[in-house]
Amino acid sequence: MVFFIVLYISLYLYGVRGEEDFYKTTVSRYDIEVKSLFKLNSRTLAATIIDVTFWDDLVEFTKTEDIKWYNKYISNEFESYDADFVGVYNLEGKQISKTISSKISGADFIPKSLLAALYKSKLKTFYVKIPEGVVEVYGATIHPSNDSKKNKTLPSGYFFIARLLDRSFFEGLGTISSSYVNLAPANYKITAQDDIITVGLELKDWNEKVVNKLIFKRPFNLNYSKTKEVLFVVVLASIVCILIFIYYTKKWVYNPIEQIRKILEIGDTNSINELKKFKGEFVTISDLFEENRNQRIQLEIAKLKAEESDNLKSSFLANLSHEIRTPMNAIIGYSDLLSDNGLDDKEKRKYLKIIKSSGTNLVAIIEDLIEMSKIDARQIAPNYKSLDLDKCINDLYNSIKITIPKEKNIEFYIVDNLEHLHTNILSDEIKLKQIIVNLVTNALKFTDEGFVSFGYTIYEEKGIIEFTVEDSGKGIDDNHLKVIFERFRRLEDNTSKETNGLGLGLCITKAYVEMLGGEIFVKSKIGFGSSFTFTLPLKLDAAIKESKENKLVKITRNVNGKTILIAEDNTINFLLLKKIVESKGHFVIRAINGHEAIALCVENLDIDLVFMDIKMPILNGFQSFEQIKALKPNLPVIAQTACSSFEDKEKIMQFGFSDYITKPFDKQKVYEVLDIAFNAESIDML
């Protein structure tokens, strides 16, 4: 009797201790969760101030104090900052301009004594108490866009962005944390409660002095009463039949309590499964533990995904902003310089060359984004055709070789393959070429001297073709090797030159390789170069290959003074193409939609060629092409399109167009398609 009373008391005290330990553990986890959510909630303002304070125009504003510029680019964008205050100060501490929401009065709450400390630290986050409540403030020094670490230039001024921690903020924070959130005085003491867990975050000013505390409260519903009742019943029953119930006490009480202890103390998942084997309330408790565990796992997964998504978004926006601003800065800047009447022809040609190069880089960035989005949406599928692999490799070599800068001392060559294919293979030629071009171009980019080579090896027994691109460049460290094929990753360090692009090239390359049924690998050593290897399935073309190939002989004829119809609804695009075509001595007429293009072809029998925009009102380019070809089957029709993907170009050519040009227009490409259409007739010779 005494033994079981002692046992009951011990088990009861054990349960109470377990309850206390679980309460402490829950409070600790709740504190970590609250800090993580509060930090995540503040990332928008942190990202905004980091982005804005690397702005050349803002640097200029601190000098000119042009209020019109401020209203246009800062004040008009105020709502997008998700803030209640934005202010710009000069180095003397004078407020140049500010924008506030209706939540905050017009008083200046930025302490002047802070500016000296901010001048050194570059970025500070602190809290200020004002009549309306507590304000969360982010302050940073202003620098040019080329000073990413704020160590090359002196600050030009200070930029502050703040938000009021009001009721809507507390309600939003309470929703995502399942808590009741409110402000408390700095000296507020948190006391433990049985049914509520409470944690607090200290809100400090710039001198690290606590201004207020942010208090989070959440119901704590752990109930040990059922367990205590079971123990009490066991003790009473044990008095009647001690010997019989000793066994069942151990089986039905001690063992499940032990499993609960393991679950609560160490989170043992096996104990949850063991707890399910017991009858009564322990099955329900095990289900609750399992549900709680699953919810915690899902919450952790969701949190990791949210953090990953946020990091990826931040990385994407930072890279996108930088890469687009770089060519745009050159285009706008040098376009502005061209307006100077004092420039000589040499300088103008130099500036125009820079503008064209920057425009080309901008188009490449946009094309990479479009290609990656199509890959993500699974809108791209391989198009297998017969391919002469040796000819493909030689063509790539010849086209890439002429692009290598002369200042680079690089030996560029094809690795000889002892075993050549005697028949064509089946593969997607466009994607295969793009894979090799991406890898070779990447190797050339990071190799200043030495060699870059590429080639292939046949493994018939394995049924694969292995392609290798090797260089003697800078090499890649182990940390980059782990993430080199992830999107928005670029190989940069403090000693290397700045590289262009969004970091999508290798990601697109890997997607293409896997799309064609292969795998890609990389080996590298710092200072010794890199080797990229990818495999593709070996699929031989069963069709008989002709021993003699048709050759083309060009016969020129007079091409001056042709009548050319340009079907284009955009006036700027029409005027540009018209100017290019007229520079070759041709006469141009215009159609602004597909229907008008058909009518002009019917009415004007002397039209010699048509430039057809694919996207036009009333009838698009494909529909107009069909009707024009039905009326004039021999009339050359050249497609013009803003879609530059390989699939779009292939669709155009398969539809029957004579050729195509892409926007933005390349003058030499336009001349080339005109020469092909007018300057030569092809005949077959064996």
C-alpha positions as CSV (number, residue, x, y, z in Angstrom):
1,M,0.0,0.0,0.0
2,V,2.7,2.4,1.1
3,F,4.8,1.3,-2.0
4,F,2.0,2.2,-4.4
5,I,1.3,5.5,-2.6
6,V,5.0,6.3,-3.0
7,L,4.8,5.1,-6.6
8,Y,1.8,7.3,-7.3
9,I,3.4,10.4,-5.7
10,S,6.6,9.7,-7.7
11,L,4.8,9.3,-11.0
12,Y,2.7,12.4,-10.2
13,L,5.9,14.4,-9.5
14,Y,7.5,13.0,-12.6
15,G,4.5,14.1,-14.7
16,V,4.7,17.6,-13.1
17,R,8.4,17.8,-13.9
18,G,7.8,16.7,-17.4
19,E,5.1,19.3,-17.8
20,E,7.5,22.0,-16.5
21,D,10.3,20.8,-18.8
22,F,7.9,20.8,-21.8
23,Y,6.7,24.3,-20.8
24,K,10.3,25.5,-20.8
25,T,11.1,23.8,-24.1
26,T,8.0,25.3,-25.6
27,V,8.9,28.8,-24.4
28,S,12.4,28.4,-25.9
29,R,11.1,27.2,-29.3
30,Y,8.5,29.9,-29.3
31,D,11.2,32.5,-28.6
32,I,13.2,31.2,-31.6
33,E,10.1,31.2,-33.8
34,V,9.1,34.7,-32.8
35,K,12.6,36.1,-33.5
36,S,12.7,34.4,-36.9
37,L,9.3,35.7,-38.0
38,F,10.1,39.2,-36.8
39,K,13.3,39.2,-38.7
40,L,11.5,37.8,-41.8
41,N,8.9,40.5,-41.5
42,S,11.6,43.2,-41.6
43,R,13.4,41.9,-44.7
44,T,11.3,44.0,-47.1
45,L,12.5,47.3,-45.6
46,A,16.1,46.0,-45.3
47,A,16.2,45.0,-48.9
48,T,14.6,48.3,-50.0
49,I,17.2,50.5,-48.3
50,I,20.1,48.4,-49.5
51,D,18.8,48.7,-53.1
52,V,18.0,52.4,-53.0
53,T,21.3,53.6,-51.3
54,F,23.3,52.3,-54.3
55,W,21.7,54.8,-56.7
56,D,23.7,57.2,-58.8
57,D,20.7,59.5,-59.2
58,L,20.2,59.7,-55.5
59,V,23.8,60.6,-55.1
60,E,23.2,63.5,-57.5
61,F,20.1,64.5,-55.6
62,T,22.1,65.1,-52.4
63,K,24.1,67.6,-54.4
64,T,21.3,69.3,-56.5
65,E,18.4,68.9,-54.0
66,D,16.1,68.8,-57.0
67,I,12.7,68.4,-55.4
68,K,11.1,67.6,-58.8
69,W,13.4,64.6,-59.1
70,Y,12.6,63.6,-55.5
71,N,8.8,63.8,-56.0
72,K,9.0,61.8,-59.3
73,Y,11.3,58.9,-58.2
74,I,11.0,58.8,-54.4
75,S,7.7,60.4,-53.3
76,N,5.7,58.9,-56.2
77,E,7.1,55.4,-55.3
78,F,6.4,55.9,-51.6
79,E,3.5,53.4,-51.4
80,S,5.6,50.6,-53.0
81,Y,8.2,50.9,-50.1
82,D,5.6,49.6,-47.6
83,A,6.8,52.3,-45.1
84,D,5.4,55.3,-43.3
85,F,8.5,57.6,-43.6
86,V,11.2,58.2,-46.1
87,G,13.8,60.9,-45.7
88,V,17.0,62.1,-47.3
89,Y,19.7,64.1,-45.3
90,N,22.9,65.7,-46.4
91,L,26.2,65.2,-44.7
92,E,25.6,68.3,-42.5
93,G,22.5,66.6,-41.0
94,K,20.1,68.9,-42.9
95,Q,16.9,67.2,-44.0
96,I,16.8,67.7,-47.8
97,S,13.3,66.2,-48.2
98,K,11.0,63.7,-46.7
99,T,7.7,61.8,-47.3
100,I,5.4,60.6,-44.5
101,S,2.2,58.8,-44.3
102,S,-0.9,59.9,-42.5
103,K,0.0,57.7,-39.6
104,I,2.9,59.9,-38.5
105,S,3.0,63.6,-37.7
106,G,5.4,65.9,-39.4
107,A,7.9,66.0,-36.6
108,D,11.5,65.0,-37.4
109,F,12.3,62.0,-35.2
110,I,15.7,61.1,-36.6
111,P,18.3,62.0,-33.9
112,K,21.1,64.2,-35.3
113,S,23.6,62.6,-33.0
114,L,23.0,59.3,-34.9
115,L,24.5,60.6,-38.1
116,A,28.1,60.5,-37.0
117,A,27.8,56.9,-36.0
118,L,25.9,56.1,-39.2
119,Y,28.7,57.7,-41.3
120,K,31.1,55.0,-40.0
121,S,28.8,52.0,-39.8
122,K,27.0,52.6,-43.2
123,L,23.8,50.9,-42.0
124,K,21.8,50.9,-38.8
125,T,18.5,49.6,-37.6
126,F,16.9,51.1,-34.5
127,Y,13.6,52.1,-32.9
128,V,12.3,55.5,-31.9
129,K,9.4,56.3,-29.6
130,I,7.1,59.0,-31.0
131,P,3.6,60.3,-29.9
132,E,2.0,57.8,-32.3
133,G,3.9,54.8,-31.0
134,V,7.2,53.1,-31.8
135,V,8.9,53.5,-35.2
136,E,11.2,51.0,-36.7
137,V,13.9,52.9,-38.6
138,Y,16.5,51.8,-41.2
139,G,19.3,54.3,-42.0
140,A,22.1,54.0,-44.5
141,T,24.7,56.1,-46.2
142,I,24.2,56.9,-49.9
143,H,26.9,55.8,-52.4
144,P,27.2,55.3,-56.2
145,S,26.1,52.0,-57.8
146,N,29.7,51.0,-58.5
147,D,30.6,51.0,-54.8
148,S,28.8,47.8,-53.7
149,K,30.7,47.5,-50.4
150,K,30.6,51.2,-49.6
151,N,34.4,51.3,-49.2
152,K,35.5,53.0,-52.4
153,T,33.7,56.4,-52.0
154,L,32.7,58.7,-49.1
155,P,29.0,58.9,-48.3
156,S,27.1,61.5,-50.2
157,G,24.3,61.7,-47.6
158,Y,21.9,59.6,-45.5
159,F,18.7,57.8,-46.5
160,F,16.1,56.8,-43.9
161,I,13.1,54.6,-44.2
162,A,10.7,53.8,-41.3
163,R,7.4,52.2,-40.5
164,L,5.1,52.7,-37.5
165,L,4.5,49.6,-35.4
166,D,0.8,50.2,-35.1
167,R,-2.3,48.0,-34.6
168,S,-2.3,46.7,-38.2
169,F,1.4,45.7,-37.8
170,F,0.6,43.8,-34.5
171,E,-2.4,42.1,-36.0
172,G,-0.4,41.0,-39.1
173,L,2.5,39.7,-37.0
174,G,0.0,38.0,-34.6
175,T,-1.7,36.2,-37.6
176,I,1.5,34.7,-38.9
177,S,2.8,33.8,-35.5
178,S,-0.6,32.6,-34.1
179,S,-0.1,35.0,-31.2
180,Y,-1.5,38.1,-29.5
181,V,1.1,40.9,-30.0
182,N,1.3,44.2,-28.2
183,L,3.8,46.8,-26.9
184,A,5.0,46.9,-23.3
185,P,7.2,49.3,-21.4
186,A,11.0,48.7,-21.4
187,N,10.9,47.5,-17.7
188,Y,8.0,45.0,-18.3
189,K,8.7,41.7,-16.5
190,I,7.5,38.5,-18.1
191,T,5.9,36.0,-15.7
192,A,5.2,32.3,-16.3
193,Q,1.5,31.3,-16.6
194,D,0.0,27.8,-16.8
195,D,-2.2,28.3,-19.8
196,I,-0.2,31.0,-21.7
197,I,3.4,31.2,-22.9
198,T,4.9,34.7,-23.3
199,V,8.1,35.9,-24.9
200,G,9.4,39.4,-25.5
201,L,11.6,41.2,-28.0
202,E,13.6,44.2,-26.9
203,L,13.3,47.2,-29.2
204,K,16.5,49.3,-28.9
205,D,17.4,52.8,-30.0
206,W,20.6,53.5,-31.9
207,N,22.5,53.7,-28.5
208,E,21.3,50.1,-27.7
209,K,19.0,51.4,-25.0
210,V,15.7,49.6,-24.7
211,V,12.8,51.8,-25.9
212,N,10.0,49.3,-25.5
213,K,9.3,45.5,-25.5
214,L,7.3,43.7,-28.1
215,I,5.3,41.0,-26.2
216,F,4.0,37.8,-27.9
217,K,1.5,35.6,-26.1
218,R,0.1,32.2,-27.2
219,P,-2.2,29.8,-25.4
220,F,-0.5,26.8,-23.9
221,N,-2.9,23.9,-23.8
222,L,-0.9,20.9,-22.6
223,N,-3.1,19.0,-20.2
224,Y,-1.8,16.3,-17.9
225,S,-5.1,15.7,-16.1
226,K,-6.0,12.6,-18.0
227,T,-2.6,11.0,-17.2
228,K,-3.0,11.9,-13.5
229,E,-6.5,10.4,-13.4
230,V,-5.2,7.1,-14.9
231,L,-2.5,7.0,-12.2
232,F,-5.0,7.6,-9.5
233,V,-7.3,4.8,-10.8
234,V,-4.3,2.5,-10.9
235,V,-3.4,3.2,-7.3
236,L,-6.9,2.6,-6.1
237,A,-7.2,-0.6,-8.1
238,S,-3.8,-1.8,-6.8
239,I,-5.1,-1.6,-3.2
240,V,-7.7,-4.3,-4.1
241,C,-5.4,-6.6,-6.0
242,I,-1.8,-5.6,-5.5
243,L,-0.2,-8.7,-7.1
244,I,-2.4,-8.7,-10.2
245,F,-2.1,-5.0,-10.9
246,I,1.7,-4.8,-10.5
247,Y,2.0,-6.3,-13.9
248,Y,-0.7,-4.2,-15.5
249,T,0.5,-1.0,-13.8
250,K,3.9,-1.5,-15.4
251,K,2.3,-2.4,-18.7
252,W,-0.4,0.2,-18.9
253,V,1.1,3.2,-17.0
254,Y,4.8,3.1,-16.6
255,N,5.7,2.1,-20.2
256,P,3.4,4.6,-22.0
257,I,4.6,7.4,-19.6
258,E,8.2,6.4,-20.5
259,Q,7.3,6.8,-24.2
260,I,5.7,10.2,-23.5
261,R,8.9,11.2,-21.6
262,K,11.1,10.3,-24.6
263,I,8.8,12.1,-26.9
264,L,8.8,15.3,-24.8
265,E,12.5,15.3,-23.9
266,I,14.2,14.0,-27.0
267,G,11.5,13.9,-29.6
268,D,11.9,10.2,-30.2
269,T,9.7,9.3,-33.2
270,N,9.8,5.6,-32.4
271,S,8.2,6.3,-29.1
272,I,5.2,7.8,-30.9
273,N,4.7,4.4,-32.8
274,E,5.2,2.5,-29.5
275,L,2.7,4.8,-27.8
276,K,0.1,3.8,-30.4
277,K,0.2,0.2,-29.2
278,F,-1.3,1.1,-25.9
279,K,-5.0,1.4,-25.3
280,G,-7.1,4.2,-24.0
281,E,-6.1,7.8,-24.0
282,F,-2.5,7.0,-25.0
283,V,-3.6,6.3,-28.5
284,T,-5.2,9.7,-28.7
285,I,-2.1,11.3,-27.1
286,S,0.1,9.5,-29.6
287,D,-2.1,10.8,-32.4
288,L,-1.8,14.3,-31.0
289,F,2.0,13.9,-30.8
290,E,2.2,12.6,-34.3
291,E,0.0,15.4,-35.6
292,N,2.1,18.0,-33.7
293,R,5.3,16.4,-35.2
294,N,3.9,16.5,-38.7
295,Q,2.8,20.1,-38.3
296,R,6.2,21.0,-37.0
297,I,7.9,19.3,-39.9
298,Q,5.6,21.0,-42.4
299,L,6.2,24.3,-40.6
300,E,10.0,23.8,-40.8
301,I,9.7,22.8,-44.5
302,A,7.5,25.9,-45.2
303,K,9.9,28.1,-43.4
304,L,12.9,26.7,-45.3
305,K,11.0,27.1,-48.6
306,A,10.0,30.6,-47.7
307,E,13.6,31.5,-46.8
308,E,14.9,29.9,-49.9
309,S,12.3,31.6,-52.1
310,D,13.1,34.9,-50.4
311,N,16.8,34.5,-50.9
312,L,16.3,33.4,-54.5
313,K,14.0,36.4,-55.1
314,S,16.5,38.8,-53.5
315,S,19.3,37.3,-55.5
316,F,17.3,37.4,-58.7
317,L,16.2,41.0,-58.2
318,A,19.7,42.2,-57.2
319,N,21.2,40.5,-60.3
320,L,18.4,41.6,-62.6
321,S,18.6,45.2,-61.4
322,H,22.4,45.3,-61.8
323,E,22.5,43.5,-65.1
324,I,19.8,45.6,-66.7
325,R,21.0,48.9,-65.2
326,T,24.6,48.3,-66.5
327,P,23.8,48.2,-70.3
328,M,21.0,50.8,-69.8
329,N,23.4,53.1,-68.1
330,A,25.8,52.9,-71.1
331,I,22.9,53.3,-73.6
332,I,21.4,56.3,-71.9
333,G,24.7,57.8,-70.9
334,Y,26.4,57.6,-74.3
335,S,23.2,58.6,-76.0
336,D,23.3,61.8,-73.9
337,L,26.9,62.4,-74.8
338,L,26.0,62.1,-78.5
339,S,24.0,65.3,-78.2
340,D,27.2,67.2,-77.7
341,N,27.9,69.2,-80.9
342,G,31.6,69.3,-80.1
343,L,32.1,65.6,-80.7
344,D,34.2,64.5,-83.7
345,D,33.3,61.6,-85.9
346,K,35.7,59.2,-84.2
347,E,34.2,59.8,-80.8
348,K,30.7,59.4,-82.2
349,R,31.5,56.1,-83.8
350,K,33.0,54.9,-80.6
351,Y,29.9,55.9,-78.6
352,L,27.6,54.3,-81.1
353,K,29.6,51.1,-80.9
354,I,29.3,51.1,-77.1
355,I,25.5,51.7,-77.4
356,K,25.1,48.8,-79.8
357,S,27.2,46.5,-77.7
358,S,25.2,47.4,-74.6
359,G,21.9,46.9,-76.4
360,T,23.1,43.4,-77.5
361,N,24.0,42.5,-73.9
362,L,20.5,43.7,-72.8
363,V,18.8,41.5,-75.4
364,A,20.9,38.5,-74.3
365,I,19.8,39.0,-70.7
366,I,16.1,39.2,-71.7
367,E,16.5,36.1,-74.0
368,D,18.1,34.1,-71.1
369,L,15.1,35.1,-68.8
370,I,12.6,34.0,-71.5
371,E,14.4,30.7,-72.2
372,M,14.6,29.9,-68.4
373,S,10.9,30.7,-68.0
374,K,10.0,28.4,-71.0
375,I,12.1,25.6,-69.4
376,D,10.4,26.0,-66.1
377,A,7.0,26.0,-67.8
378,R,8.0,22.9,-69.8
379,Q,7.2,24.6,-73.1
380,I,10.4,23.3,-74.8
381,A,10.7,19.8,-76.1
382,P,13.6,18.2,-78.1
383,N,13.3,18.1,-81.9
384,Y,15.3,15.1,-83.1
385,K,16.7,15.2,-86.6
386,S,19.5,13.7,-88.6
387,L,22.8,15.3,-87.7
388,D,26.4,15.1,-89.1
389,L,28.2,15.4,-85.8
390,D,31.7,16.0,-87.3
391,K,30.4,18.8,-89.5
392,C,28.5,20.2,-86.5
393,I,31.7,20.3,-84.4
394,N,33.7,21.9,-87.2
395,D,31.1,24.6,-87.9
396,L,31.0,25.4,-84.2
397,Y,34.8,25.7,-84.1
398,N,34.9,28.0,-87.1
399,S,32.1,30.3,-85.7
400,I,33.6,30.5,-82.2
401,K,37.2,31.0,-83.2
402,I,36.6,34.3,-84.8
403,T,35.0,35.7,-81.6
404,I,38.1,35.1,-79.4
405,P,39.6,38.5,-78.5
406,K,43.0,39.0,-80.0
407,E,44.5,40.2,-76.7
408,K,43.9,36.7,-75.2
409,N,46.8,34.3,-75.7
410,I,44.7,31.2,-76.1
411,E,45.2,28.0,-78.1
412,F,41.7,27.0,-79.3
413,Y,41.4,23.6,-80.9
414,I,39.2,20.5,-81.4
415,V,40.4,17.3,-79.7
416,D,40.8,14.6,-82.4
417,N,38.6,11.6,-82.0
418,L,40.2,8.3,-83.2
419,E,36.8,6.7,-83.8
420,H,34.7,8.7,-86.2
421,L,31.0,8.1,-86.9
422,H,30.3,6.9,-90.5
423,T,26.7,7.8,-90.3
424,N,24.6,10.6,-88.9
425,I,23.1,10.6,-85.4
426,L,19.6,11.6,-84.3
427,S,19.7,14.6,-82.0
428,D,18.4,18.1,-81.5
429,E,21.1,20.1,-83.4
430,I,20.0,23.5,-82.1
431,K,20.1,22.5,-78.5
432,L,23.3,20.5,-78.9
433,K,25.0,23.5,-80.4
434,Q,23.7,25.8,-77.7
435,I,25.1,23.4,-75.0
436,I,28.6,23.4,-76.6
437,V,28.6,27.1,-77.3
438,N,27.6,27.9,-73.7
439,L,30.3,25.7,-72.2
440,V,33.1,26.9,-74.7
441,T,32.1,30.6,-74.3
442,N,32.2,30.1,-70.5
443,A,35.7,28.5,-70.7
444,L,36.9,31.4,-72.9
445,K,35.5,34.0,-70.5
446,F,37.6,32.6,-67.6
447,T,40.8,31.8,-69.5
448,D,43.2,34.6,-70.3
449,E,46.0,32.4,-71.6
450,G,46.7,28.7,-72.2
451,F,44.2,26.6,-74.1
452,V,40.5,25.8,-74.6
453,S,39.5,22.6,-76.3
454,F,36.4,20.6,-77.0
455,G,35.5,17.3,-78.7
456,Y,33.6,14.1,-78.3
457,T,34.2,10.3,-77.7
458,I,32.0,7.4,-78.8
459,Y,31.2,4.6,-76.3
460,E,29.2,2.2,-78.4
461,E,29.2,-0.5,-75.7
462,K,27.5,2.0,-73.3
463,G,25.4,3.5,-76.0
464,I,26.5,7.1,-75.3
465,I,28.5,10.0,-76.8
466,E,30.7,11.9,-74.3
467,F,31.5,15.5,-75.0
468,T,34.3,17.3,-73.2
469,V,35.1,21.1,-72.9
470,E,38.4,21.7,-71.2
471,D,40.4,24.9,-70.4
472,S,43.5,26.0,-68.5
473,G,41.7,29.0,-66.9
474,K,41.3,30.2,-63.3
475,G,39.5,27.1,-62.1
476,I,36.5,26.8,-59.8
477,D,36.7,26.3,-56.0
478,D,34.8,23.5,-54.2
479,N,32.1,25.8,-52.8
480,H,31.2,27.0,-56.3
481,L,31.3,23.5,-57.8
482,K,28.4,22.5,-55.5
483,V,26.1,25.2,-56.9
484,I,27.6,25.9,-60.3
485,F,24.5,24.6,-62.2
486,E,22.0,26.5,-60.0
487,R,20.3,29.6,-61.4
488,F,21.6,33.1,-60.7
489,R,25.0,31.7,-59.7
490,R,28.0,33.5,-61.2
491,L,31.7,32.9,-60.7
492,E,33.0,36.1,-59.1
493,D,35.6,36.9,-56.5
494,N,37.5,40.0,-55.3
495,T,40.3,39.6,-57.8
496,S,38.3,38.7,-61.0
497,K,36.8,41.1,-63.4
498,E,33.1,41.7,-63.2
499,T,31.2,39.2,-65.2
500,N,28.0,39.9,-67.1
501,G,24.8,38.0,-67.2
502,L,22.2,36.7,-64.7
503,G,24.0,33.4,-64.0
504,L,21.6,31.4,-66.1
505,G,23.9,30.0,-68.8
506,L,25.0,26.8,-67.0
507,C,21.5,26.3,-65.6
508,I,20.0,26.4,-69.1
509,T,22.9,24.1,-70.3
510,K,22.1,21.5,-67.7
511,A,18.4,21.7,-68.5
512,Y,19.1,21.1,-72.2
513,V,21.4,18.2,-71.5
514,E,18.8,16.5,-69.3
515,M,16.1,17.3,-71.9
516,L,18.2,15.3,-74.4
517,G,18.5,12.4,-72.0
518,G,22.0,13.0,-70.8
519,E,24.0,14.1,-67.7
520,I,26.6,16.8,-67.1
521,F,29.6,16.8,-64.8
522,V,32.4,19.2,-63.9
523,K,35.9,18.8,-62.5
524,S,38.1,21.8,-61.6
525,K,41.1,22.9,-59.6
526,I,42.0,26.5,-58.8
527,G,44.8,27.8,-61.0
528,F,44.8,24.7,-63.3
529,G,41.5,25.0,-65.2
530,S,38.2,23.2,-65.5
531,S,36.7,20.3,-67.5
532,F,33.0,20.0,-68.3
533,T,31.8,16.7,-69.5
534,F,28.3,15.8,-70.7
535,T,26.8,12.6,-72.2
536,L,24.0,12.0,-74.7
537,P,22.4,8.8,-75.8
538,L,24.0,7.4,-79.0
539,K,21.2,7.2,-81.6
540,L,22.3,6.4,-85.1
541,D,20.3,7.5,-88.1
542,A,19.1,4.4,-89.9
543,A,18.4,6.3,-93.1
544,I,20.9,5.9,-96.0
545,K,23.3,8.8,-96.3
546,E,24.0,10.1,-99.8
547,S,27.6,9.8,-100.9
548,K,27.5,13.1,-102.8
549,E,26.2,16.3,-101.4
550,N,24.4,19.0,-103.5
551,K,26.5,22.1,-103.9
552,L,25.1,25.6,-104.5
553,V,26.3,27.9,-107.3
554,K,25.3,31.5,-107.0
555,I,24.3,33.5,-110.1
556,T,24.0,37.2,-109.4
557,R,21.6,39.5,-111.1
558,N,20.6,43.2,-110.8
559,V,18.9,44.0,-107.5
560,N,18.6,47.7,-107.4
561,G,15.3,49.6,-107.1
562,K,13.1,46.8,-105.8
563,T,9.6,47.4,-104.4
564,I,9.4,46.1,-100.8
565,L,6.3,45.9,-98.7
566,I,6.8,46.2,-94.9
567,A,3.9,44.9,-92.9
568,E,4.5,46.5,-89.4
569,D,2.0,48.1,-87.0
570,N,4.6,49.8,-84.8
571,T,5.7,53.1,-86.4
572,I,9.1,53.2,-84.8
573,N,10.0,49.7,-85.9
574,F,8.7,50.5,-89.4
575,L,10.7,53.7,-89.7
576,L,13.9,51.9,-88.6
577,L,13.4,49.0,-91.1
578,K,12.4,51.4,-93.9
579,K,15.6,53.4,-93.4
580,I,17.7,50.3,-93.5
581,V,16.0,49.0,-96.7
582,E,16.1,52.4,-98.4
583,S,19.8,52.6,-97.8
584,K,20.2,49.7,-100.3
585,G,18.3,51.7,-103.0
586,H,14.9,50.0,-102.7
587,F,11.4,51.6,-102.6
588,V,9.3,50.9,-99.5
589,I,5.5,50.8,-99.0
590,R,3.8,50.0,-95.7
591,A,0.9,48.0,-94.3
592,I,-0.2,48.5,-90.7
593,N,-2.1,45.2,-90.3
594,G,-2.4,41.8,-92.0
595,H,-5.5,42.6,-93.9
596,E,-3.9,45.7,-95.5
597,A,-0.8,43.7,-96.4
598,I,-2.9,41.2,-98.4
599,A,-4.8,44.0,-100.2
600,L,-1.5,45.8,-101.2
601,C,-0.1,42.5,-102.5
602,V,-3.2,42.1,-104.7
603,E,-3.2,45.7,-105.9
604,N,0.5,46.1,-106.5
605,L,1.8,43.5,-108.9
606,D,5.3,45.0,-108.8
607,I,6.0,44.1,-105.1
608,D,9.2,42.1,-105.1
609,L,9.5,41.1,-101.4
610,V,7.5,41.4,-98.2
611,F,8.7,41.9,-94.6
612,M,5.9,40.4,-92.5
613,D,5.6,41.1,-88.8
614,I,4.3,38.0,-87.0
615,K,2.2,39.9,-84.4
616,M,-0.2,42.3,-86.1
617,P,-3.8,43.4,-85.6
618,I,-6.8,41.9,-87.5
619,L,-4.7,39.1,-89.2
620,N,-1.4,38.0,-87.7
621,G,1.7,37.2,-89.8
622,F,1.0,33.5,-90.2
623,Q,-2.6,34.1,-91.4
624,S,-1.5,36.9,-93.8
625,F,1.4,34.7,-95.1
626,E,-1.0,31.8,-96.1
627,Q,-3.3,34.1,-98.1
628,I,-0.4,36.0,-99.8
629,K,1.3,32.7,-100.8
630,A,-2.0,31.4,-102.2
631,L,-2.1,34.5,-104.4
632,K,1.6,34.8,-105.2
633,P,3.4,31.5,-104.4
634,N,6.8,32.8,-105.8
635,L,6.8,36.1,-103.8
636,P,9.6,36.0,-101.1
637,V,8.1,36.7,-97.6
638,I,10.6,37.4,-94.7
639,A,9.3,37.1,-91.2
640,Q,10.1,39.7,-88.6
641,T,9.6,38.8,-85.0
642,A,10.5,39.8,-81.4
643,C,10.5,36.1,-80.4
644,S,14.1,34.9,-80.6
645,S,14.0,31.3,-79.2
646,F,15.2,28.4,-81.4
647,E,11.7,26.9,-81.3
648,D,10.1,30.1,-82.6
649,K,12.6,30.5,-85.4
650,E,12.1,26.8,-86.4
651,K,8.4,27.2,-86.4
652,I,8.7,30.2,-88.7
653,M,10.9,28.4,-91.2
654,Q,8.8,25.2,-91.1
655,F,5.7,27.4,-91.9
656,G,7.3,28.3,-95.2
657,F,8.8,31.8,-94.8
658,S,11.8,32.5,-97.0
659,D,13.8,33.8,-94.1
660,Y,13.4,35.7,-90.8
661,I,14.9,38.7,-88.9
662,T,14.6,39.3,-85.2
663,K,14.0,42.5,-83.2
664,P,16.0,44.5,-82.4
665,F,16.9,44.7,-86.1
666,D,20.5,44.1,-87.1
667,K,21.4,46.1,-90.2
668,Q,23.8,43.5,-91.5
669,K,21.3,40.7,-91.1
670,V,18.7,42.7,-93.1
671,Y,21.3,43.3,-95.8
672,E,22.1,39.6,-95.8
673,V,18.5,38.4,-96.2
674,L,18.0,41.0,-99.0
675,D,21.1,39.7,-100.8
676,I,19.9,36.1,-100.4
677,A,16.5,37.0,-101.8
678,F,17.7,39.2,-104.7
679,N,21.3,38.5,-105.5
680,A,21.4,34.8,-106.1
681,E,19.5,31.9,-107.6
682,S,20.5,28.4,-106.5
683,I,20.9,25.4,-108.8
684,D,21.8,21.8,-107.8
685,M,25.1,20.3,-109.0
686,L,26.2,16.7,-108.3
